[in-house]
Amino acid sequence: MSAAAAEHPCAGEPRTLLDEAENLRKRNPGQRVEIIGGVLIVAPPADGAHGRALTKLMRPFMMAGLDGGETEVIQAIGVWLPSGPHDYAIPDLAVVDADVEEHLMEFNCYAPSAFRLVLEVTSSDYQADLRNKVTAYAEAKIPVYVIVDRKHQRLHVLTDPADNEYAHHRIHAPGEQVTLPESIGAEVKLDVEALLKAATPRQ
């Protein structure tokens, strides 16, 4: 995410979490800085397998016609979260309404109402994707959250956010073909084994 420079407070004013996030982002180029539940999270740069998995993932969404017309498929777009006064996340991949740029909040992040799906490919700090972001995305009422869980070699599909949690959480193993909810705008099928293979570093 290319964040706009945060305004620095006047002398004597306390620094906000957004100020700290911007400072961390500048000091750690290539790392992803997010604020989830009022906690600053800094993720290391993605490895090659992480990027390869995202490339594989984009294909079925684009083939389904979700990148053009009413929706777009975008990597690393910021979503403003209601879980705290300065909370935001940068999902690896998102399906958003085509008018997403009309829903700019602040810090180059957009209103969660413009997001139909968010997707994360886990990195070394996989706990954030499997725990913190589950709560944050559910509270933001993002309809579908998909996690490519490289640590445990499975795919999570979470749907129907209510009361700050997802009512349905299905876990899929290699060998399964997963059809995502058509509420994202089209039928998208994911091959779990192929995605996990792409996401595994080559030795």
N, C-alpha and C positions, 0 to 999 in steps of 0.2 A: 504494500500500500504506500502510495506517495502522499504522505500526510502534509497538510499545510502547516507552516510554522506556527506554533502556539504563541499567543501574546505573552510576553513576560510580565509578571506582576510588578507593580511599582514597589519602590523600596519599602520594606517593612511588611508588605503583604505576604501571606504564606503562599507557597507554591502549590498549585493544584496537581492532582494526579495526571491531568492532561499535560501539564508542564513537564512533569517527571517522565511521562511516556515519550514526549518529544525529545527530551534530553537523552533518554536511553536509546531511542531510535537513531539519533545522530551519532552517538558514541559506539553503536553496534551495527554498522552497515551490513545489510544482508540478513539480519535477524528480524523476526516478526515480534512486535511489541503489541500486547493487548491488555485491556483492563476487564477482568471478569470477576464479578462479585466484589468490586472494590479492591482487587488484588492485581498488581502488575505482573504480567506473565511475559517472559522473553523466551521465544522459541529459537533454536539454532537454525542456521541456513539448511534448507532441504537438501537431502542427498539425491543422487541421480535416479534412484529407484522411485523416490517420492514423486519427482517430476514426470518420470515415465508413466507411473500409474495415473497421474492427472491427464496426461495426453490420451491414454487409453479410455479414461472415463469420459472425456469430452465427446468422443466419437458417437456413442449411442444417443447422447442428448442432441447433438447436432443432426444426426441422421433422422431423428424423430421430428425435426423441424422446430426445435425450441430456440434456436439462435436466429431470430428474425421474426417479424410479425409482432405478436403480442408479448413475446418474452425474449430474453437474451440469456446466454450462458457466459458467465464472467468468472475469471479467477481472481482471488485475493481482493475482493471488494469489501469495504468496511460496512458493518451493520451496527447501528447505534442500539444499545440494549437498555431496557428499563430496570435492570437489576441494581443499578446504582447511578448516581448523578453524572458520572463520567465513564460509564461502562461501554465498551465496544469490543467487537471481535472482528477478525479478518478470516472468514472461512476460506479453505483452499479453493472451493468451487461453489458457485451459486446459480440457481435459476431465478431470475428476477423479472419483474414486469418491465416492459419496454420503456416505460416512462420513469424508470428508477431515478434518473437524474433530477426529476422534479421533486424528489423526496429527500433532498440533501438536508441533513440535520446540522452536524458540525464535525470538525476534525476529519473532513473527507469521508464521513460515514453517512449511511442512508437509513431511512426509517424501516424497521423490520416488516411493516405492512407491505412493502414492495418485494419481499422475498417469498418465493414459493418453495424453495428447497435450499438447504445448505449442506455441504459435504466436506468432511475432513478426512485426510489420510494421516494416520497417526505418525508422530515422530518419536524421538527419545522420551519426550515428556507426554506420554500417551494418556496419563491420568487426566490431564486437562480436557482432552477430547471426550473421554469416556465418562467423566463425572461433572466437572465444572460447567462445561459447555452444554451438556444435556439440560441442566437446570436453567441456564441462561437463555438458550434458544427456546425452551418450552415457555419460559416466562414471557419471552418476546412474541410468542404465539406463531413461530415459523412452522408451517404445516408439516414439513418433512425434513428430518435430519438423518443423513446417511454417514456412517463411519466405516472407513476401510481400516480395520484393526490389524495392523501388521504384527503387533506383539503376540496376539492370540490366534492369528490366521483365520479371521472370520469377518463377515460383513454384518453391520447392525443397521436396521431400518427402523427409525422411530417416527411415529405419526400421531395425529390427534392430540395436540397440546391442550391441557386443561389443568387448572389449579397448579400451575408452575411445574408440571411434569407431563411426560408423554404417556397417554393412555395405552398405547400399543408399542411394544419394543420386541421386534423379531430379530433373531440371530440366525444367520445363514452360513453354512459351511461350504468348503470347496466341493464342486460337483453340482451345486444348485444354480438354477437360473431364477433370478429375482425380477419380478415385475413391479415397478414403482407405482404409487398411486397416480391415477390419471389427473388428479387435481393439480399436478404441476403443469399441465397443459397438453400432454401427449403421453402415449404409452412408451415407456422406456424399460428395456430389459437389460439386466446386468449379469454377466457371467462371473460368478464369484471366484472360481479357480483361476480364470484368466487375469482378473484384476489383482488377486493376491500374488500371482506369479510375477506380474509386471512390477508390483510394489516391493518385491524381494531383491535386495542387493545381489548383484552378480559377483561371485567369488573369483 
